[in-house]
Amino acid sequence: MKAMMSHEPGGPETLKMTEVDTPDPGPGEIRIAVQAAGVNFPDTLIIRDLYQFKPPRPFAPGGEVAGVVEALGDNVSGFAVGDRVMAGGVNGGFATHFIAEASRANKLPDNMPFDEAAGFMLTYGTSHYALRDRANIQSGESLFILGAAGGVGAAAIELGKAMGAKVVAGVSSEEKAAFCRELGADETIVYPTGEMDRAAQKALSNEIKAKSGGEGANVVYDAVGGDYAEPSVRALAWEGRYLVIGFPAGIPKIPLNLTLLKSCQIVGVFWGAFTMRDPAKNAEYVKELFAFYTDGKIRPRITASFPLESAAEALNLMMDRKVLGKVVLTIK
């Protein structure tokens, strides 16, 4: 098989197309002939040894794939050769073949194409777990999303609307704001890029409060971090929930007295660990996501597609924070 492999820590340019033996599935595993692979921000971290997990090298990045079951290991039930499936893991997706635990794979809805399937589970799984489980968001509440035009942010817009929330999308450009309105955002905020002084942070906080209904946001979904975090916490309503998703702008330091003054919560969101710790509940949530998809309430917006050998270009687009919706690799 062929794979874009990381042989040493570094940026996307260090990935090399490598030919290796096609692996056989072990007990409880399936081998997938990959048709499409999702590209996500953690992929830019794992190749630089900046992610929570550090696979032994060489390895292929890529945490989600969609394709066709090609071989079954022993003791696999519920799947057959030829089934259309999606699966994921920490890495291994930027390749022509992928070994998945059968228990962590899902058959595709009949109307879901491979590119949408490859851009589905990580973003919608993360955002659904964040809003449904960690924030327990309620119909009529207000939701402010930082980084709303990216993969998880776009998913949070659609899921927030599906759950009955008023959605305010925070982005860094008018182009991204227009994209978020197309997804269903009720309001948009274009925040400044780069470092923000106290005056800029206060202005952002006031705008979040105003567009969330005046009292502040009931839930903040932060997929950006950095200087945007503190003003977002300050913009929370009483008993609000601030969801920690990621930190492409840097890991923030938040004054904890704010949690006391607002009786609010700062809540971590680690969807990958949740899927392993509570597979039964995760299976329920996957059914909910597929129902939303079948009902037309959510759909991955694939705005860029690259061949496998151009994985570095796709990752650079992600690192430059120019992505709208989802980016995928197509594999033939």
N, C-alpha and C positions, 0 to 999 in steps of 0.2 A: 504494500500500500504506500501511498505518498502522504506526507504530512509537512506542514510548516512548523519546523522544530526550533525550540530555544536551546542552544548549545552552551550559552554563557549569559550572565545577567546583562541586560541592556535594553535599549529601545527597540521599536518595531523593526528597524533596519538590521538588527542582529538575527532575525528569523531566517532560516534557510530551508528551502524545499529539500526534503530528505526522503529517500526510499528505504523502507524497512519491511520486515516480514509482516504479513497480515496476521494478526493474532487470532487464535481460536478462543471461543467463549468457554469459560469455566462453568462449574456447577452454578445454576441459578442465574446465568448471564445470557445475553443475546448479543450477536454481532449485527451492527447496522451498517448498511451501505449508505453513506451520508449523501444526501442531496443538497442540503443547505445547513449552514452553521451560523448561529447568532454571534454578533460582535458586541461586547459589553465592556464597560469601564474597568471592571476587575481584570480583564485580559491585559490591559496596559500596565497593571500593577504586578501581576504574577510573573511576567517576563523580566521584571526589574528586581525581583525578590522583595517586593514591597507589600505583598498580600499576606493574609493570615496564614495561608498554607503555602509551603514551598516544596513542590514536587521534585523528585530527583531528576537531574538532567541526563540525557536530553528529553524534553517533553514538548508536546504541542499545546499551546493555549487553546482556549475555547471551552465554554461551560455549557453550551446547549446546541443540540443538533436535531435535525429531522431527516428521516430517510425510510428505508425499507429493510425489514428484518431479513438477514441473509443466512444466518445460522443460529441454532439453538444449543445451549449447553445442557448438561444433564439436569433433571429435576425442574425444568421450566414448564409452567402451565399457563394457559391463557393467551399464548402467542403462537403464531405459525409463520413459517417462511413466507414472505410476501406481504406481511402486514405493514401498513403505513404507521409509523410511530414517531414520537418525540422522546428525547431523553436528555439527561444532563449529568454534570458532575463538576469537579473542580477544574479539570483540564482535559485535553485530548480531542476537542471538537474540530480543530483546524486540520482535518485529515479526511481521507477518502473512506475510512472505516472507523467505527467507534464501538468499543465494548461497554455495554451498560448492564447494570443489575436489572433483571427483569422486573423486580418489585418497584423500581424507580422509573420505569418507562410507562408511557401512556399511548394508547391507540389514538390516532387523529380523528376528530370529527370528519364526516364524509366530505364536507364542503370546505375544509381547511387546506390550502395549498402548502407546499413544503416551506416556502420562504416565510410565510406568516407563522407557521408552526415553529420554525427555528428562532423566531423573534418573539415567542409568546411566553413561555413558562417562567423564565427568570424575571422578566420585568413585571408581568402581571402577577406572578406568584409573590414577589417581593411586596408589591403595592397592595395587593389584596390582604396579605398577612398583616401588613402595617396598619391599614385602615380598619379592617374587619376585626382583627384579633388584638393588636397592641393598642390601638386608639379607641376601639369600640365606637366608631363614629356613628352618629344617629342622624336620621332624616331631619333636615332643617338646620343642621349645624353648618358652620362655615369652615372651609378648608383652604389654607394658603399653602401653595406648593412652590418651593425653590427649585430651580432647574427644571421647570415644567415642560420644556420642549424636548428634553432627552427621553431615553427609553423608559426608565422607571417613572419619570415625571409625567410623560404623556399617558402612561397606563394609569397613573394616579388620577389624572383628570377624568378619564372615562369611568373609572371605578367609583370615584367620588360622586359623579353625576348619577351613576347607576344606583348608588346607595342613598341618594336623595339629598346630598350636601350642596351648599352654595360654594362654587369653586372659584378661587382667585389664583391665577397663574402668574408666577414671578419668573421673568426671563431677562436676558441681556440685550435684546434687540427687538425692533419693531417687526422684523420678519418672523422671529420666533413667537411674538405675541399674536400675530395673525394666524400662525399655525395652531396655537393653543385655542384660539376662538373657534377655529374649524373643528377642533376636537370636542367643543362644548363648554369651554371655560366661560363663566358668567362675567368675570372681570379679569383684566390683565394689569400687571405692573412691570414696567421696564426699569430695572435697577441699574446703577452704574457698575462698570467693571473696574477691576483693580482694587487697591486699598481704599477704604472709606474712612474719613475722619468722623469725629463725633457728630458734627452737624449733619453729614450725609446719612449716618446711621439713624439719627433721630428722625430725619425726613422720611426714610424708608419705613421706619416703625409706624409713624403717623399715617402713611399711605396704606399700609397693610390694615391698620385698624379701621380706617375710613371705608375701604373697599370691602372689608369683611362684615360691615354692618354697624360700625361705630364702637362696639364694646371690645372688639378684637376678634382674632380667629380662635375658634374652638380647638382646631387641630392645625399644627404646622408640620408639613412634610418637608424635611430638609435633606436634599440630595446634593448640597453644595458645600456647606460648612463655611470656614473662614470668617471674614468680617460680616457675613450675612446672618450668622447664627444669633448673636446677641440681640440685634434689633428685632429679629423674628420672635425670640422668646419674650422680649418686652411688649410685643404686639399680641401676645396671647390673651384671651379672655379669662375670666375667673374659672379655675379648675380646667384650664386648657391642657392639651397634650402636645408636646413637642417630640416629633419622631426623628430619631437619628438614623439616617439612611446611608450617607457617605460624605466624604470630605475632599473632593477634587480641588477646592480652594484652600485647603489646609484644615487641620484639626483645631477647632475653636476652644477658647477658655471662656466659660460662662459663669458669671457671678451667681452663686447659689442662693443669695438673698432674694433673687427674683422668684425662685420657686416658692419661697415662703410668702412673699407679698401677694402672689397670684394664686396660691394654693394649687400650683400647676405641677405637671409631671414631665420629666425628661425621660423618654422611653427609647431604649435601644431596639433595633430591628435587625435580626440576623436570620433571614429566611432559610438559608442553606442549613444551618444548624437545627432550626425548627423542623425541617422536613425529615431529618434523621432521628431527632428525639421523639417526635410524635407523628409517625407515618400515618396512623389512622385518621387523625384530624386533618393532616395535609391532604389525604385522599378525598375527604369531604370538601375541602376548599377547592381542589382541582375540579370536582364535579360542578361546583358553583361557577367557576370560571368558564368551563365549557358551556354551561347553560347561558351565561351572559353572552358568550360568543355566538351561540346558535340563535339567540334572540336578537342579535345585531347591536347589542349595547357596547361591545368592545371589539376592536379589531386592530392588530398591529399595523402601523403605518410604515411600510418599508420604503424609505426615501433614498436609499443608496444600496447598490448591490455590486460586489466585486468577485472576480474569480479567486480560487484558493491561492494562486501564486501572488496575488495582490493584497494579501492579508496585511502587510505593513502599511499600505496606503489607507486601508480601512481603519487600522488602529491609530494612525496619525490623525485622521479625521476625528476620531473619538477624543484623543488627547488635546486637540485644539478646540474642543467644545463647540464644534460646528455642526454637530449631528442634530437633525430634526427627526424625532421618532426613532426608528430602528435601522441599523445597518446589518446586512447579512453577507456571507460568502456563499456563492453557488458552486457546487461541486459536480462535475460531469465525469 
